[in-house]
Structures are given as structure tokens and as C-alpha cells.
Amino acid sequence: MQTWHNVLKWVVAVISATVGGFIGIFAGPAGAVTGVVSGLLVGYYYIHFTLKLESRYALVRILRGTFNGALAGLICGASVHIPNLSVQGREADIFVGAAFGIALGIVFGFIVACIIAFMPREKESEGGIGAS
């Protein structure tokens, strides 16, 4: 089961990096590079933290995963515009990027949270191999 979790981490990280790079193109070449790097990091850690959500109810896991997606989108969307902010001083771009990131994060976070909510979880053994 751990293998599927790792595969999912990297699939989501690569998709997030691709989307971050594509959206970052609108902020210029530095924004595209920042979008790829932040998308890769945010996508990987989104899955890492969302898999750790403990709840018996799938709906709660989906809602928390969607919130994590919105937060990840905010971080990635705002970070894409930091190079422009430091070079050109255009403050408004960072708010547009953050809003767009939140919207994409909610949609993508919801889709991935639905997948994660219904994935079987690993059970930790409580006594080792010979315990009964």
C-alpha cells in the first residue's frame, strides 16, 4: 500500500509542477520556473499532509483535503508572482495569482482528496510478527 501512496505523491507533484509552470508563464520566465519548483514542492507535500489526516468519515477527509488544496494553491499562486513583485513592483499581480491559485487548488484538491479518502489505509501492527 505504501507504494501506491508514493506513486500518488509523485503523480500529483508532477501535475502540480506542470500546472504551476504553465500558469507561471503568464508572470514571465522567472514566474514559470518558480511555478514549476513551487508546484513540485507544494504538490508533494499536499499529498504528504493529506494522507496523514485521521478521520473515520470520508466526507471530513475530503473537506480537509480540499482545504489543504486551497492552501497549497494559495502558496503556489502567490509564489509565482514574487519575482515580478521584486523586479517590477506590481503588487496587484500577487493577489490575482493567489486568487487563481486558490481556485485551482480547491478544484484539484477536491479531486485528489476524493481519491485519497477512499484509498485503503495501512494498519500498524501492534505486537510484531508473533503477536496474537
VMD Tcl script that draws the C-alpha trace (Angstrom):
set ca {
  {0.00 0.00 0.00}
  {2.86 2.37 0.74}
  {3.96 2.04 -2.88}
  {0.64 3.47 -4.14}
  {0.94 6.37 -1.73}
  {4.41 7.18 -3.06}
  {3.23 6.89 -6.66}
  {0.33 9.23 -5.90}
  {2.71 11.72 -4.26}
  {4.88 11.93 -7.35}
  {2.00 11.94 -9.83}
  {0.35 14.85 -8.04}
  {3.71 16.63 -7.67}
  {4.41 16.36 -11.41}
  {0.88 17.51 -12.32}
  {1.18 20.43 -9.89}
  {4.58 21.38 -11.33}
  {3.17 21.28 -14.85}
  {0.17 23.43 -13.96}
  {2.37 25.80 -11.92}
  {4.79 26.19 -14.82}
  {2.02 26.73 -17.35}
  {0.25 29.32 -15.21}
  {3.60 30.86 -14.28}
  {4.28 31.61 -17.96}
  {1.82 34.49 -17.64}
  {4.09 36.00 -14.98}
  {7.15 35.74 -17.24}
  {10.06 33.30 -17.47}
  {11.00 33.68 -13.81}
  {7.37 33.01 -12.88}
  {7.35 29.85 -14.97}
  {10.44 28.50 -13.21}
  {9.04 29.50 -9.82}
  {5.74 27.84 -10.77}
  {7.43 24.55 -11.62}
  {9.51 24.49 -8.43}
  {6.71 25.59 -6.11}
  {4.22 23.29 -7.85}
  {6.53 20.32 -7.36}
  {7.09 21.07 -3.67}
  {3.51 22.03 -2.87}
  {2.08 19.04 -4.76}
  {4.35 16.57 -2.98}
  {3.69 17.98 0.47}
  {-0.05 18.32 -0.18}
  {-0.25 14.55 -0.56}
  {2.12 14.01 2.36}
  {-0.06 16.01 4.76}
  {-3.40 14.95 3.33}
  {-2.55 11.26 3.74}
  {-1.95 11.92 7.44}
  {-5.49 13.18 8.04}
  {-7.11 11.00 10.63}
  {-10.87 10.67 10.46}
  {-13.29 7.80 10.23}
  {-15.52 9.78 7.89}
  {-14.67 10.14 4.22}
  {-16.53 13.45 3.97}
  {-14.33 15.01 6.66}
  {-11.21 13.77 4.88}
  {-12.50 15.23 1.60}
  {-13.26 18.61 3.18}
  {-9.88 18.78 4.90}
  {-8.11 17.69 1.72}
  {-9.96 20.37 -0.25}
  {-8.91 22.97 2.32}
  {-5.30 21.74 2.03}
  {-5.64 22.09 -1.75}
  {-6.82 25.69 -1.40}
  {-3.90 26.43 0.91}
  {-1.45 24.77 -1.49}
  {-2.91 26.79 -4.38}
  {-2.55 29.99 -2.38}
  {1.12 29.28 -1.68}
  {1.90 28.29 -5.27}
  {-0.18 31.05 -6.89}
  {1.36 33.78 -4.76}
  {4.91 32.49 -5.04}
  {4.75 32.56 -8.85}
  {4.44 36.35 -8.74}
  {7.20 37.04 -6.21}
  {9.85 37.52 -8.93}
  {7.63 40.12 -10.64}
  {6.95 41.84 -7.35}
  {10.65 42.19 -6.59}
  {11.62 43.33 -10.12}
  {8.67 45.36 -11.39}
  {6.92 46.25 -8.13}
  {3.48 45.20 -9.37}
  {1.66 44.31 -6.14}
  {-1.70 43.57 -7.78}
  {-0.32 40.56 -9.65}
  {0.37 38.66 -6.45}
  {-3.30 38.93 -5.41}
  {-4.52 37.77 -8.80}
  {-2.09 34.85 -8.69}
  {-3.18 33.95 -5.16}
  {-6.88 34.05 -6.08}
  {-6.30 31.96 -9.20}
  {-4.17 29.53 -7.17}
  {-6.88 29.16 -4.55}
  {-9.49 28.42 -7.22}
  {-7.30 25.81 -8.91}
  {-6.27 24.42 -5.53}
  {-9.88 23.91 -4.49}
  {-10.75 22.05 -7.70}
  {-7.59 19.93 -7.84}
  {-7.58 19.45 -4.06}
  {-11.17 18.20 -4.12}
  {-10.45 15.70 -6.90}
  {-7.33 14.32 -5.19}
  {-8.99 14.36 -1.74}
  {-11.81 12.20 -3.13}
  {-9.22 9.70 -4.37}
  {-7.33 9.74 -1.07}
  {-10.49 9.47 1.06}
  {-11.34 6.10 -0.44}
  {-7.81 4.66 -0.56}
  {-7.24 1.86 1.93}
  {-5.04 2.92 4.81}
  {-2.18 0.91 6.23}
  {-2.78 -0.72 9.59}
  {0.11 -0.61 12.02}
  {0.79 -3.98 13.63}
  {0.61 -3.83 17.38}
  {2.88 -6.52 18.57}
  {5.15 -7.70 15.90}
  {5.14 -10.87 13.88}
  {4.25 -13.41 16.56}
  {1.63 -11.40 18.45}
  {-1.91 -12.66 18.62}
}
mol new
graphics top color blue
foreach p $ca { graphics top sphere $p radius 0.5 }
foreach p [lrange $ca 0 end-1] q [lrange $ca 1 end] { graphics top cylinder $p $q radius 0.2 }
display resetview
